Amino acid sequence: MAIFPQTQASLQPPSDPALPGKADPAWLPSVRHIGPNWYASVMGTAIVASAGAALPVEVPGLRTACTLVWALSAVLLLAVLTARAGHWIHHRDQARAHLLDPSVAPFYGCLAMALLAVGGATLTVGVDVVGARAALAVDVVLFAAGTVIGLAAAVVVPYLMVVRHRPAPGTASPVWLLPLVAPMVSASQGALLVPRLGAGQGREALLLACYAMFGLSLLAALVVLPVVFSRLVHHGPLPLALTPTLFLVLGPLGQSTTAVNQLADVAPGAVAAPYASAFGAFAVLYGVPVMGFALLWLALAAAMVVRAARNGMGFAMTWWAFTFPVGTCVTGAAGLARHTGLDALTWLAVALYVFLVVAWAAAGTRTVGGVVSGALTAAPVPPRPATARTR
């Protein structure tokens, strides 16, 4: 869910030379090259915990495993927040350059989604460790911060794209969806807080605010998706390192399905009976067709990734695109299984969760290796200039 560059060697956002007097402190040798894309590792880890807890099947030991993964996601959030704070304090020139780079700025939506994902996982899984009161307090803080940041990113990033970025024709990317999906994550996570408000207008207002964010995000994504597909059709496949970002399209699809199902669960206690039952029907009438399209896109994206792998695609931070978007499809399928009672949807959720865990393990292992070796925190290598084609 900041840049996923087009060359295999360049795995970080483009780096401007450090200004005089802006050298890293001895204890922060690599902070200059830590972009907002690193929040994707937090999102991808947190969704493993929350999606596992949402599965409509009982698996021995799964709850304990999800608790451990939640704890890891919380540690990762603190680590990345600290690194990014150091980035802004010691490398403001680079931070400003990121905001003005059309390939980096959309990843500021990942900050909001990381906060929201960890907050939601704390309330659903971390509660076993920290207790109900502390879990609720953590989620309220992270939900409020994530929602404000997400709504700001949904406005600021498109504004910058129009006024300052001016991306060239044929450069549309699934990455453009990231700041637009953040309010959809708020919509689904807000459902966890609706029943915890006292009955009355406050509860109803939060429910309807979540539906408003659902609509905001969905309609914005519907504007961008045709542009992304048009780019693929008219300009061919994405560069190898960017190919995994095709999985980001699953984000608004799976997250919107999750949102309508979770909001339908809490609607009866927040709005009058006619509307509550309508929200329940809408969850199925909307979720089933959208999940069908999500499976279609999953097949297309997987085929493109297989093609890229055969052509030499190696590891890049883009691999984290295999995690959070797929996790939203897990929670979406689980919600539909809960409302329809269909075993087929239950096993779809299980199959997608298995894929999610494998993808998370692969991305996490390679990321740890890249951090230890310094490859992922080093200055990016400029792409080689194109050479004339020979016969």
N, C-alpha and C positions, 0 to 999 in steps of 0.2 A: 501497500500500500503505500543527497537528493538526486543526483544525476545517475543514470545508468548509461554510460557513454557507449559510443559506437565501436570502439576498438577493444580487443581483449586485454591489452596491456593497461589501458586507461580505465580503471575501475572506480575512480572518484571524480567529483566535480572538477572542472577546469580550474587551475590554480594560477592566480596572478603572482608575479614575483613579489616577495615581501618588501614592504616599504622600509626605508632606513629607520632604525630604531624599533622595528616591529618583530625582531627575532623571537622565536619561541623561548620561554623559560626552560631551564634544564629539565624540569619535571614535566614539561608539556611539549615533547619534541615533535609530536605528530598531530596536534589539535588543529593546525591550520587546514588539514585536508579531511577533517571529519565533517561531512555534509549532513543535511537533514534526511538523506536517504537511510541513515543508520537507524532511524526510528522504525523502519520496516522490520528489523529484527525483533524489536519489542512487540510490535503488532503480531507478527507471525508466531511468537512464543506464547503470548497471552491467549490467542485464539485456540491453540492446542488444548489449553486447560479448560476454557469455557465451552468449547465444542464437545470435548469429552464428557463434561458434566451434563450437556444437553442431550446426549444420545439416548434414544428411547429403549435401550436394552441395558441389562445389568451385566457388567463384566467384572469379575473378581479382581481387586487391586487397582481398578481404573481410577477410582476416586482418589486414592492415595497418590498415584502417579500424577494426576492432574493437579493435586495440591503442590507437589514438588515443582512442577512446571510453572505453576502460578508464582511461586516464590522466586524462581529464576527470572520470570518476566519482570517482577518488581525490582529485582536487583539490576537487571538490564536497563530498566527505565531510569533508575537513579544514575547509573553509569553514563548513559548516553546524554541525559540532561546535564550532568556535570561537564562532560566533554564539550557539549554544544555551548554551555555557558562560557567555558574557557575560550572557545572559538570566537564568540562574540566579544569577549573582553580583550583578548590579545590580538585578534585578527579582524577588526571591524571592516577593513578594506575588502577582505575576502568575503565576509558575510554580506556586505552590500552588493558585491559582484554576483553572489548567488541569487539574490533577489532580482537582479536585473538580467539573469540568464534564463531564457525560456525553457531550457532543459533541466534547470535546477529548481526554480521557484515553485512548480507544482508540488514538490515533495514537502513543502511546509504543511500540507494537509496531513502528512504522516504524523506530525507532532500531536495534532488533535486526536487522531485515531489511536495513537499509542496510549495517551492518557485515558481515553474512553475504554479501550480494551482492557487495560490493567485494572481500572476501576470496576468494570463489570465483572471481571474474573475474581476480584477481591470479594465482591458481594455474593457470588455464586459458589466459589471454591475456597477462597481465602478465609471465609467465615469460620471454617473448621479450625483454623489456627488462631486467628486474632479475636474471634468472638463477634457476635451480631452487632453490638454497638460500634465497635471500632471499624468493622467492615463497612457499615453504613456511612460512617463519617468519612472514611477514605473515599468511598464511591461518590458521595455528594461533592466533595472537593474536586475530585478528578473529572466528574461529569460536568460540573460548572465550568471548570477551566477548559476542558476539551471542547465543550459546546461553544463557548465564546471564541476560542481560537479557530475552531472549524468554520463557524459562520463568517469570521473575519477573512479567513483564507479563501472561502468560497466567493467573496466579493473582491478582495485585493488582488489575488492572482489573475483572474480573468481581466480585471482592469489593467494590470501591468501588461498582460499579453496584448491587449488592444492598443494601449497608449505608448508603452516603452519597448516591449519585446518584438512585436511585429514579426512573428515566425514566418519563414519563407514557405511558399507553396510546396506541398509534398512532404512537409516535416511533421505532420500531425502524428501524435503518439498516444497510446493508451495511458501514458503518464499524466496526460491532461485531465484524466478523470479523478485523480487523487484528491485535489481540494474540493471537488464536488461531491465526493462520497462521504466526506467527514460528517455532514449534517445527517446523513442516513444512519450512520453509526450512532449518533446522538439519539435518533428516533428510537432505535431498538434498545439502547441502553437506558433511555428514559423510562421505558416500560417497566424496568425493574424497580423504579422509584415511585411510580404512580400509586400502588397500593399502600405505600408507606406514608403517604400524606393523609391527613384527616379528611373524612368525607366532606364534600362541599365543592365550592368553586375552584379551590386550589388544585384539587385532584383532577377535576374536569379540564382545567386550563392546561395542566401539564400534559394530559392525554392529547388534547387537540393541538398543543404546540408540537408534540412529537409527530402527529400526522402532518402538520404544516411543514416540518423539516423533511419528512418523507416525500412530500410533494415537491418541495424546493429541489431536493437532491435528484429525484427521479426525472423531473422535467429537464433539469440542466444536463443530466447524463444522456437523455434522449437527443439533446442538441449535439453533443460531442460524438456519440457513437457513430452516426453516419459519416462524419468527417474522418474518423479513424478508419472505417472500412473503405471509404473512398480512396484514402491514401494507399491502403494495401492493394486495392484492385488496380489503381492507375500507376503506382510506382513500385509495385512488387514487394517481396518480403522485407521485414525489418532487418537491420544489421544483426549479425549473429548474437552479439552480447545483449542486444535489446529484445531478442525474440521472446524470452520468458515474460516480458511485460504484457504480452497478449493475454495472459491470465488475469491481468488487472481488470479486464472487462467483466469478469465474473463478480467483481466486488459489488457494483450497484445492483446486479441481478440477485445474487445470494443475500446481500444485506437487506434489500427491499423486501424479499420474501420473509426473511427473519423478522423484520420490523412489523409487518402486517400481522404475522401470527402472534408475536409477543404482545402487541398492542390489543389484539382481539382477546387475549387471555385476561387482560386487566380491565377491559372496557365495561363489563357488567357492573363493576363497583364504582365506575366513574361517571357514566352517562345513563340516560333513561333506557328502558327495555327495548323500544323499537330500534334505536341507534346501536345499542350493544349487540343485538342479534345481527344487524346489518354489517357491523364490523367483522363479526365472525364469518358471515358468508363471504364478505369481500376477501378475507384472508385466503380462502380456498380458491375462489374465482380468479383472484389475481395471482396467487402463488403458484398454482399448477402450471399455467401457460408459461410464466416467466421461468420456472425451473426447467421446463422443457427446452426453452431457448438457451438457458445456461448450459445444459448438457450438450446442445448442438455446438455452442461456442467452445466448450471444453474439448470436444472432439477435434474441432478445427485448430485450436491453439496447440493441443497435444501433437497433432500431425505436423504443424509448423516447427515445434520444438524438436521432434524427431529428425526432421529435415535439417535443421540447424546443427544438431548434434552430429549427424553424418558428415556435415560440411566443416566440422572442426570447432564447434562451439565449446568453449571451456567454461570454467567457473567465473562468475561475476556476481556482484551484489544483487543483480537482477533475479537471481535464483530465489530470493525471498518473495518474489511475486507468486511463487508456487504455493505459498502458505496462507496468508490471511484471506485472499479472495476465495480459495477453496474452502477454508474454514467457515466463511459466511454461507457457502452452499450446504455445508454440513448442518449448520443450525437452521437454515431455511428448510431443508428436507426433514429435519427432526420436527420442526414446527408443523409442517404439513402432515407428517405421520401422526402427530398428536391430535390434530383436528379431524383427520379422515379415518384413522384407525387402519390404514392400509399397510400390510406387511411389506409390500414392495418399496414403499417410501422409507420404512425403517431400515431395510437392507441397503437402500441407496445411501442413506446417511452413514451407515457403518462402512460401506465401501469407500465413500469419499473421505471418511475420517482416517482410514488406513492409508490412503494416498497422502493425506495431510501429514500424518506422523512421519512417513517415509521422507517426504519432501522437506519437512522441518529438520529431521536428523541430518539429511544430506547438506542442506544449506548451512545449518549450524556448525557442523563439523568442518566444512570448508572455510567458513568465516573465522572460526577459532584458529585454524591453521594459517589463514592469511594475516590475522592480527599478530600471532606469535612470530611469524616470519617477517612482519613489517610490510608485506606487499600491499595490504589494503589501506595502510595509513601513510604510505609514501606519496610523494608528489606524483601526479599523473604524468604518464609519458605521452608527448604529443603524437598524434597519428602520423604515420608515414605519408609523404606526398605521393599522390597517384602517379604511376608510371605509364608510359605509352604501351599499348597492347601490341604484342608481337604475334606473328602468324605461326 
